[in-house]
Amino acid sequence: MKNKIEKYIGNKNVFAIRYQPIANEKNYAFCHLVLGGEIIGNVNEPCYLSVWKSSIKNIKVKLENDTESLFDDEFNNRTDREIFELIWKANEAKEEHKTEFKYLPVLDNKIWSNCGFSIDETTDAYLITMTKNKDEIKFIWEGWREPCSIDKIGKLYSVSLEKKLVLETLEKCLIEIENNT
């Protein structure tokens, strides 16, 4: 059976969701986060739509009602790498802390819970964070393991965009999924 045409919801050069329904299938589709023009995950890996919908709804609610939880004063005057490490360090055991970042404080685990970003298995090969950066939402991510391409593993990327754009994209994604299931 032939798959339906893929669609990009949002701005695929900055922040979008790649959505491609699977013909005669209501529970699965190909859904992928797109950050800075990069598709996050394996484009041939389908997702279970109810998990995607639930994750997208949770992220949307957080952005609508609790954006302040995506910021800590320790983020002030820090590089993207330092912010990224602060977030992950908040969930690591002391022996896991990277030597080059020992100077960074260990934040409360809630910063990792609030800023760590995951949708489902399609994002598992990447370490992704979402933070509040003034009036924008900033995504910082790093390739972690395959299926991320080898040349991107360990490299840090970031993109900042208006919160409104993120919310609109998430809402359009939810509507698209609902209309096709």
RONU-121388 format. One record per atom (N, C-alpha, C): residue number from 1; x, y, z; residue in three letters; atom name. Coordinates in steps of 0.1 Angstrom, whole numbers, plus 5000, padded with zeros to 4 digits. Layout:
REM residues N
   num      u      v      w   residuo   atomo
   NUM      X      Y      Z       Ala      CA
...
***
This chain:
REM residues 181
   num      u      v      w   residuo   atomo
     1   5008   4988   5000       Met       N
     1   5000   5000   5000       Met      CA
     1   5009   5012   5000       Met       C
     2   5005   5022   4992       Lys       N
     2   5012   5034   4991       Lys      CA
     2   5010   5044   5002       Lys       C
     3   5021   5050   5007       Asn       N
     3   5019   5061   5017       Asn      CA
     3   5014   5073   5010       Asn       C
     4   5007   5081   5018       Lys       N
     4   5002   5094   5014       Lys      CA
     4   5014   5104   5013       Lys       C
     5   5011   5115   5007       Ile       N
     5   5021   5126   5006       Ile      CA
     5   5025   5132   5019       Ile       C
     6   5039   5134   5021       Glu       N
     6   5043   5140   5033       Glu      CA
     6   5040   5155   5033       Glu       C
     7   5038   5160   5045       Lys       N
     7   5035   5174   5047       Lys      CA
     7   5043   5180   5058       Lys       C
     8   5048   5192   5057       Tyr       N
     8   5055   5199   5067       Tyr      CA
     8   5046   5209   5074       Tyr       C
     9   5044   5207   5086       Ile       N
     9   5035   5217   5094       Ile      CA
     9   5044   5226   5101       Ile       C
    10   5044   5239   5098       Gly       N
    10   5053   5249   5104       Gly      CA
    10   5063   5253   5093       Gly       C
    11   5074   5259   5098       Asn       N
    11   5085   5263   5089       Asn      CA
    11   5096   5253   5089       Asn       C
    12   5097   5245   5079       Lys       N
    12   5107   5234   5079       Lys      CA
    12   5121   5239   5079       Lys       C
    13   5124   5251   5078       Asn       N
    13   5138   5256   5079       Asn      CA
    13   5141   5260   5094       Asn       C
    14   5131   5261   5102       Val       N
    14   5133   5265   5116       Val      CA
    14   5127   5255   5126       Val       C
    15   5114   5254   5125       Phe       N
    15   5107   5245   5134       Phe      CA
    15   5094   5240   5127       Phe       C
    16   5093   5227   5126       Ala       N
    16   5082   5221   5119       Ala      CA
    16   5080   5206   5124       Ala       C
    17   5069   5201   5119       Ile       N
    17   5066   5186   5121       Ile      CA
    17   5064   5180   5108       Ile       C
    18   5071   5170   5104       Arg       N
    18   5070   5163   5092       Arg      CA
    18   5059   5153   5095       Arg       C
    19   5048   5153   5087       Tyr       N
    19   5037   5144   5089       Tyr      CA
    19   5034   5137   5076       Tyr       C
    20   5034   5123   5076       Gln       N
    20   5031   5115   5064       Gln      CA
    20   5022   5104   5068       Gln       C
    21   5009   5105   5066       Pro       N
    21   5000   5094   5069       Pro      CA
    21   5004   5081   5061       Pro       C
    22   5000   5070   5067       Ile       N
    22   5003   5057   5060       Ile      CA
    22   4989   5052   5055       Ile       C
    23   4988   5049   5043       Ala       N
    23   4976   5045   5036       Ala      CA
    23   4969   5033   5044       Ala       C
    24   4956   5035   5046       Asn       N
    24   4948   5025   5053       Asn      CA
    24   4953   5022   5067       Asn       C
    25   4959   5031   5074       Glu       N
    25   4964   5030   5087       Glu      CA
    25   4960   5042   5095       Glu       C
    26   4952   5040   5106       Lys       N
    26   4947   5051   5114       Lys      CA
    26   4955   5053   5127       Lys       C
    27   4963   5043   5131       Asn       N
    27   4970   5044   5144       Asn      CA
    27   4985   5048   5142       Asn       C
    28   4990   5047   5130       Tyr       N
    28   5004   5049   5128       Tyr      CA
    28   5006   5059   5116       Tyr       C
    29   5017   5067   5117       Ala       N
    29   5021   5076   5106       Ala      CA
    29   5036   5079   5108       Ala       C
    30   5041   5085   5098       Phe       N
    30   5055   5090   5099       Phe      CA
    30   5054   5104   5104       Phe       C
    31   5058   5106   5117       Cys       N
    31   5058   5120   5123       Cys      CA
    31   5072   5122   5128       Cys       C
    32   5078   5134   5124       His       N
    32   5091   5137   5129       His      CA
    32   5092   5152   5132       His       C
    33   5099   5155   5142       Leu       N
    33   5102   5169   5146       Leu      CA
    33   5113   5174   5136       Leu       C
    34   5112   5186   5132       Val       N
    34   5122   5192   5123       Val      CA
    34   5127   5205   5130       Val       C
    35   5140   5205   5133       Leu       N
    35   5146   5216   5140       Leu      CA
    35   5157   5222   5131       Leu       C
    36   5157   5235   5129       Gly       N
    36   5168   5241   5121       Gly      CA
    36   5170   5235   5107       Gly       C
    37   5159   5230   5101       Gly       N
    37   5159   5223   5088       Gly      CA
    37   5163   5209   5089       Gly       C
    38   5166   5203   5100       Glu       N
    38   5170   5189   5102       Glu      CA
    38   5159   5181   5107       Glu       C
    39   5156   5170   5100       Ile       N
    39   5146   5160   5104       Ile      CA
    39   5153   5152   5116       Ile       C
    40   5146   5152   5127       Ile       N
    40   5151   5145   5139       Ile      CA
    40   5146   5131   5138       Ile       C
    41   5154   5122   5137       Gly       N
    41   5151   5107   5136       Gly      CA
    41   5152   5101   5123       Gly       C
    42   5148   5089   5122       Asn       N
    42   5148   5081   5110       Asn      CA
    42   5135   5083   5102       Asn       C
    43   5135   5089   5090       Val       N
    43   5123   5092   5083       Val      CA
    43   5114   5079   5080       Val       C
    44   5121   5068   5081       Asn       N
    44   5113   5055   5078       Asn      CA
    44   5108   5049   5090       Asn       C
    45   5109   5055   5102       Glu       N
    45   5104   5050   5114       Glu      CA
    45   5090   5056   5117       Glu       C
    46   5080   5047   5117       Pro       N
    46   5066   5053   5120       Pro      CA
    46   5065   5055   5135       Pro       C
    47   5055   5062   5138       Cys       N
    47   5052   5065   5152       Cys      CA
    47   5037   5061   5155       Cys       C
    48   5035   5058   5168       Tyr       N
    48   5021   5055   5172       Tyr      CA
    48   5015   5068   5175       Tyr       C
    49   5004   5071   5168       Leu       N
    49   4998   5085   5168       Leu      CA
    49   4993   5089   5182       Leu       C
    50   4988   5080   5189       Ser       N
    50   4982   5084   5202       Ser      CA
    50   4994   5088   5212       Ser       C
    51   5006   5083   5211       Val       N
    51   5017   5087   5219       Val      CA
    51   5021   5101   5214       Val       C
    52   5022   5103   5201       Trp       N
    52   5026   5116   5195       Trp      CA
    52   5016   5127   5200       Trp       C
    53   5003   5124   5198       Lys       N
    53   4993   5134   5202       Lys      CA
    53   4994   5137   5217       Lys       C
    54   4996   5127   5225       Ser       N
    54   4997   5130   5240       Ser      CA
    54   5009   5139   5243       Ser       C
    55   5020   5135   5237       Ser       N
    55   5033   5143   5239       Ser      CA
    55   5031   5157   5234       Ser       C
    56   5026   5159   5222       Ile       N
    56   5024   5172   5216       Ile      CA
    56   5015   5181   5225       Ile       C
    57   5004   5175   5230       Lys       N
    57   4994   5182   5238       Lys      CA
    57   5001   5186   5251       Lys       C
    58   5009   5177   5257       Asn       N
    58   5016   5181   5270       Asn      CA
    58   5026   5192   5268       Asn       C
    59   5033   5192   5257       Ile       N
    59   5043   5203   5254       Ile      CA
    59   5035   5216   5252       Ile       C
    60   5024   5215   5244       Lys       N
    60   5016   5227   5242       Lys      CA
    60   5011   5233   5255       Lys       C
    61   5006   5225   5263       Val       N
    61   5000   5229   5276       Val      CA
    61   5011   5236   5284       Val       C
    62   5023   5230   5285       Lys       N
    62   5034   5236   5292       Lys      CA
    62   5038   5250   5286       Lys       C
    63   5038   5251   5273       Leu       N
    63   5041   5264   5267       Leu      CA
    63   5030   5274   5270       Leu       C
    64   5018   5270   5270       Glu       N
    64   5007   5279   5272       Glu      CA
    64   5006   5284   5287       Glu       C
    65   5009   5275   5296       Asn       N
    65   5006   5277   5310       Asn      CA
    65   5018   5278   5320       Asn       C
    66   5030   5274   5315       Asp       N
    66   5041   5273   5325       Asp      CA
    66   5054   5275   5318       Asp       C
    67   5055   5285   5309       Thr       N
    67   5068   5288   5302       Thr      CA
    67   5079   5292   5312       Thr       C
    68   5076   5297   5323       Glu       N
    68   5086   5301   5333       Glu      CA
    68   5094   5289   5338       Glu       C
    69   5088   5277   5337       Ser       N
    69   5095   5265   5342       Ser      CA
    69   5106   5261   5332       Ser       C
    70   5107   5268   5321       Leu       N
    70   5117   5265   5311       Leu      CA
    70   5129   5274   5312       Leu       C
    71   5130   5281   5324       Phe       N
    71   5141   5290   5326       Phe      CA
    71   5146   5289   5340       Phe       C
    72   5159   5290   5342       Asp       N
    72   5166   5291   5355       Asp      CA
    72   5176   5303   5354       Asp       C
    73   5177   5310   5365       Asp       N
    73   5186   5321   5366       Asp      CA
    73   5200   5317   5362       Asp       C
    74   5204   5305   5364       Glu       N
    74   5217   5300   5360       Glu      CA
    74   5220   5300   5345       Glu       C
    75   5209   5301   5337       Phe       N
    75   5210   5302   5322       Phe      CA
    75   5215   5316   5318       Phe       C
    76   5214   5326   5326       Asn       N
    76   5218   5339   5323       Asn      CA
    76   5233   5339   5319       Asn       C
    77   5237   5346   5309       Asn       N
    77   5251   5348   5304       Asn      CA
    77   5258   5335   5302       Asn       C
    78   5251   5325   5298       Arg       N
    78   5257   5312   5296       Arg      CA
    78   5256   5309   5280       Arg       C
    79   5266   5301   5276       Thr       N
    79   5266   5297   5262       Thr      CA
    79   5255   5286   5260       Thr       C
    80   5252   5283   5248       Asp       N
    80   5242   5272   5245       Asp      CA
    80   5248   5259   5251       Asp       C
    81   5261   5256   5249       Arg       N
    81   5266   5244   5255       Arg      CA
    81   5265   5244   5270       Arg       C
    82   5267   5255   5277       Glu       N
    82   5266   5255   5291       Glu      CA
    82   5252   5252   5296       Glu       C
    83   5242   5259   5289       Ile       N
    83   5228   5257   5292       Ile      CA
    83   5224   5242   5290       Ile       C
    84   5228   5237   5279       Phe       N
    84   5226   5223   5276       Phe      CA
    84   5231   5214   5287       Phe       C
    85   5244   5216   5291       Glu       N
    85   5250   5208   5301       Glu      CA
    85   5243   5210   5314       Glu       C
    86   5239   5222   5318       Leu       N
    86   5232   5224   5330       Leu      CA
    86   5219   5216   5331       Leu       C
    87   5212   5215   5320       Ile       N
    87   5200   5207   5320       Ile      CA
    87   5202   5193   5322       Ile       C
    88   5212   5187   5314       Trp       N
    88   5215   5173   5315       Trp      CA
    88   5221   5169   5328       Trp       C
    89   5230   5178   5333       Lys       N
    89   5237   5176   5346       Lys      CA
    89   5227   5174   5358       Lys       C
    90   5215   5181   5356       Ala       N
    90   5205   5180   5367       Ala      CA
    90   5199   5166   5368       Ala       C
    91   5201   5158   5358       Asn       N
    91   5196   5144   5359       Asn      CA
    91   5207   5134   5360       Asn       C
    92   5219   5137   5362       Glu       N
    92   5230   5128   5362       Glu      CA
    92   5235   5125   5376       Glu       C
    93   5241   5113   5378       Ala       N
    93   5248   5111   5390       Ala      CA
    93   5261   5118   5390       Ala       C
    94   5266   5121   5401       Lys       N
    94   5279   5129   5402       Lys      CA
    94   5290   5123   5394       Lys       C
    95   5291   5110   5394       Glu       N
    95   5302   5104   5386       Glu      CA
    95   5300   5105   5371       Glu       C
    96   5288   5109   5366       Glu       N
    96   5285   5110   5352       Glu      CA
    96   5288   5125   5347       Glu       C
    97   5291   5134   5356       His       N
    97   5293   5148   5352       His      CA
    97   5306   5149   5344       His       C
    98   5305   5156   5333       Lys       N
    98   5317   5158   5324       Lys      CA
    98   5327   5167   5331       Lys       C
    99   5339   5163   5331       Thr       N
    99   5350   5170   5337       Thr      CA
    99   5351   5184   5333       Thr       C
   100   5349   5187   5320       Glu       N
   100   5350   5201   5315       Glu      CA
   100   5339   5210   5320       Glu       C
   101   5329   5204   5326       Phe       N
   101   5317   5212   5331       Phe      CA
   101   5315   5211   5346       Phe       C
   102   5326   5206   5353       Lys       N
   102   5325   5205   5367       Lys      CA
   102   5322   5219   5374       Lys       C
   103   5326   5229   5368       Tyr       N
   103   5324   5243   5373       Tyr      CA
   103   5309   5247   5373       Tyr       C
   104   5301   5240   5365       Leu       N
   104   5287   5244   5365       Leu      CA
   104   5280   5238   5377       Leu       C
   105   5270   5245   5383       Pro       N
   105   5263   5240   5395       Pro      CA
   105   5254   5229   5390       Pro       C
   106   5250   5221   5400       Val       N
   106   5240   5210   5398       Val      CA
   106   5226   5216   5401       Val       C
   107   5218   5218   5391       Leu       N
   107   5205   5223   5394       Leu      CA
   107   5195   5213   5399       Leu       C
   108   5184   5217   5404       Asp       N
   108   5174   5208   5408       Asp      CA
   108   5169   5199   5397       Asp       C
   109   5166   5187   5399       Asn       N
   109   5161   5178   5389       Asn      CA
   109   5149   5183   5381       Asn       C
   110   5141   5192   5387       Lys       N
   110   5130   5197   5380       Lys      CA
   110   5134   5205   5367       Lys       C
   111   5146   5210   5367       Ile       N
   111   5150   5217   5354       Ile      CA
   111   5151   5207   5343       Ile       C
   112   5156   5196   5346       Trp       N
   112   5157   5185   5336       Trp      CA
   112   5143   5181   5332       Trp       C
   113   5135   5178   5342       Ser       N
   113   5121   5174   5339       Ser      CA
   113   5113   5184   5330       Ser       C
   114   5116   5197   5333       Asn       N
   114   5109   5208   5326       Asn      CA
   114   5115   5210   5312       Asn       C
   115   5128   5210   5311       Cys       N
   115   5135   5214   5298       Cys      CA
   115   5139   5203   5289       Cys       C
   116   5140   5191   5295       Gly       N
   116   5143   5179   5286       Gly      CA
   116   5132   5177   5276       Gly       C
   117   5134   5174   5264       Phe       N
   117   5124   5174   5254       Phe      CA
   117   5124   5160   5247       Phe       C
   118   5113   5153   5247       Ser       N
   118   5112   5141   5240       Ser      CA
   118   5097   5139   5236       Ser       C
   119   5095   5133   5224       Ile       N
   119   5082   5131   5220       Ile      CA
   119   5079   5116   5220       Ile       C
   120   5087   5108   5214       Asp       N
   120   5086   5093   5214       Asp      CA
   120   5099   5088   5209       Asp       C
   121   5099   5075   5204       Glu       N
   121   5111   5069   5199       Glu      CA
   121   5117   5076   5188       Glu       C
   122   5110   5084   5180       Thr       N
   122   5116   5091   5169       Thr      CA
   122   5126   5102   5173       Thr       C
   123   5125   5106   5186       Thr       N
   123   5135   5116   5190       Thr      CA
   123   5146   5110   5199       Thr       C
   124   5146   5097   5201       Asp       N
   124   5155   5091   5211       Asp      CA
   124   5170   5091   5207       Asp       C
   125   5173   5093   5195       Ala       N
   125   5187   5093   5191       Ala      CA
   125   5193   5107   5193       Ala       C
   126   5186   5116   5198       Tyr       N
   126   5190   5130   5200       Tyr      CA
   126   5188   5134   5215       Tyr       C
   127   5196   5143   5220       Leu       N
   127   5194   5149   5233       Leu      CA
   127   5189   5163   5230       Leu       C
   128   5177   5166   5234       Ile       N
   128   5170   5178   5230       Ile      CA
   128   5165   5186   5243       Ile       C
   129   5167   5199   5243       Thr       N
   129   5162   5207   5254       Thr      CA
   129   5154   5218   5248       Thr       C
   130   5145   5223   5256       Met       N
   130   5136   5234   5252       Met      CA
   130   5136   5244   5264       Met       C
   131   5141   5257   5261       Thr       N
   131   5142   5266   5272       Thr      CA
   131   5135   5279   5268       Thr       C
   132   5132   5287   5278       Lys       N
   132   5127   5301   5276       Lys      CA
   132   5139   5310   5274       Lys       C
   133   5139   5317   5264       Asn       N
   133   5150   5327   5261       Asn      CA
   133   5144   5340   5258       Asn       C
   134   5143   5348   5268       Lys       N
   134   5135   5361   5268       Lys      CA
   134   5121   5358   5264       Lys       C
   135   5117   5363   5252       Asp       N
   135   5103   5361   5248       Asp      CA
   135   5102   5349   5237       Asp       C
   136   5113   5342   5236       Glu       N
   136   5113   5331   5226       Glu      CA
   136   5115   5318   5233       Glu       C
   137   5113   5308   5225       Ile       N
   137   5116   5294   5229       Ile      CA
   137   5128   5290   5221       Ile       C
   138   5138   5284   5229       Lys       N
   138   5150   5280   5223       Lys      CA
   138   5152   5265   5224       Lys       C
   139   5154   5259   5213       Phe       N
   139   5157   5244   5212       Phe      CA
   139   5172   5243   5211       Phe       C
   140   5178   5235   5219       Ile       N
   140   5192   5231   5218       Ile      CA
   140   5193   5216   5217       Ile       C
   141   5200   5211   5207       Trp       N
   141   5200   5196   5205       Trp      CA
   141   5213   5192   5201       Trp       C
   142   5216   5179   5203       Glu       N
   142   5228   5173   5200       Glu      CA
   142   5225   5158   5195       Glu       C
   143   5231   5154   5184       Gly       N
   143   5230   5140   5180       Gly      CA
   143   5237   5131   5191       Gly       C
   144   5230   5120   5194       Trp       N
   144   5235   5112   5205       Trp      CA
   144   5240   5098   5200       Trp       C
   145   5231   5092   5192       Arg       N
   145   5235   5079   5187       Arg      CA
   145   5227   5076   5173       Arg       C
   146   5230   5065   5167       Glu       N
   146   5223   5062   5155       Glu      CA
   146   5208   5060   5158       Glu       C
   147   5199   5064   5150       Pro       N
   147   5200   5067   5135       Pro      CA
   147   5204   5081   5132       Pro       C
   148   5208   5089   5142       Cys       N
   148   5214   5102   5139       Cys      CA
   148   5226   5100   5130       Cys       C
   149   5228   5107   5120       Ser       N
   149   5240   5105   5111       Ser      CA
   149   5253   5107   5120       Ser       C
   150   5263   5099   5117       Ile       N
   150   5275   5099   5124       Ile      CA
   150   5282   5113   5125       Ile       C
   151   5281   5121   5114       Asp       N
   151   5287   5134   5114       Asp      CA
   151   5280   5144   5123       Asp       C
   152   5268   5141   5128       Lys       N
   152   5261   5150   5137       Lys      CA
   152   5261   5146   5151       Lys       C
   153   5266   5134   5154       Ile       N
   153   5267   5129   5168       Ile      CA
   153   5277   5137   5175       Ile       C
   154   5273   5143   5187       Gly       N
   154   5282   5151   5195       Gly      CA
   154   5283   5165   5191       Gly       C
   155   5276   5169   5180       Lys       N
   155   5276   5183   5176       Lys      CA
   155   5263   5190   5181       Lys       C
   156   5265   5202   5186       Leu       N
   156   5254   5210   5192       Leu      CA
   156   5248   5220   5182       Leu       C
   157   5235   5221   5182       Tyr       N
   157   5228   5230   5174       Tyr      CA
   157   5217   5237   5182       Tyr       C
   158   5213   5249   5178       Ser       N
   158   5202   5255   5185       Ser      CA
   158   5194   5264   5175       Ser       C
   159   5182   5267   5179       Val       N
   159   5173   5276   5171       Val      CA
   159   5164   5282   5182       Val       C
   160   5162   5295   5180       Ser       N
   160   5153   5303   5188       Ser      CA
   160   5142   5308   5180       Ser       C
   161   5129   5307   5185       Leu       N
   161   5118   5312   5177       Leu      CA
   161   5107   5317   5186       Leu       C
   162   5098   5324   5180       Glu       N
   162   5087   5330   5188       Glu      CA
   162   5078   5318   5194       Glu       C
   163   5075   5320   5206       Lys       N
   163   5066   5310   5213       Lys      CA
   163   5053   5308   5204       Lys       C
   164   5048   5319   5199       Lys       N
   164   5036   5318   5191       Lys      CA
   164   5037   5308   5179       Lys       C
   165   5049   5309   5172       Leu       N
   165   5051   5300   5161       Leu      CA
   165   5051   5285   5166       Leu       C
   166   5058   5283   5177       Val       N
   166   5058   5269   5182       Val      CA
   166   5044   5264   5185       Val       C
   167   5036   5272   5193       Leu       N
   167   5023   5269   5196       Leu      CA
   167   5014   5267   5184       Leu       C
   168   5015   5275   5174       Glu       N
   168   5007   5274   5162       Glu      CA
   168   5010   5261   5155       Glu       C
   169   5023   5257   5154       Thr       N
   169   5027   5245   5147       Thr      CA
   169   5022   5233   5155       Thr       C
   170   5023   5233   5168       Leu       N
   170   5018   5222   5176       Leu      CA
   170   5003   5220   5174       Leu       C
   171   4996   5231   5174       Glu       N
   171   4981   5231   5173       Glu      CA
   171   4977   5225   5159       Glu       C
   172   4984   5230   5148       Lys       N
   172   4981   5225   5135       Lys      CA
   172   4985   5211   5133       Lys       C
   173   4995   5206   5140       Cys       N
   173   4999   5192   5140       Cys      CA
   173   4987   5184   5146       Cys       C
   174   4983   5188   5158       Leu       N
   174   4972   5181   5164       Leu      CA
   174   4959   5180   5156       Leu       C
   175   4956   5191   5149       Ile       N
   175   4944   5191   5140       Ile      CA
   175   4946   5182   5128       Ile       C
   176   4958   5182   5123       Glu       N
   176   4961   5173   5111       Glu      CA
   176   4960   5159   5115       Glu       C
   177   4965   5155   5127       Ile       N
   177   4965   5141   5131       Ile      CA
   177   4950   5137   5134       Ile       C
   178   4943   5146   5141       Glu       N
   178   4928   5143   5143       Glu      CA
   178   4920   5142   5131       Glu       C
   179   4923   5150   5121       Asn       N
   179   4916   5149   5108       Asn      CA
   179   4919   5136   5100       Asn       C
   180   4930   5130   5103       Asn       N
   180   4934   5118   5096       Asn      CA
   180   4933   5105   5103       Asn       C
   181   4928   5106   5116       Thr       N
   181   4927   5093   5123       Thr      CA
   181   4912   5090   5126       Thr       C
***
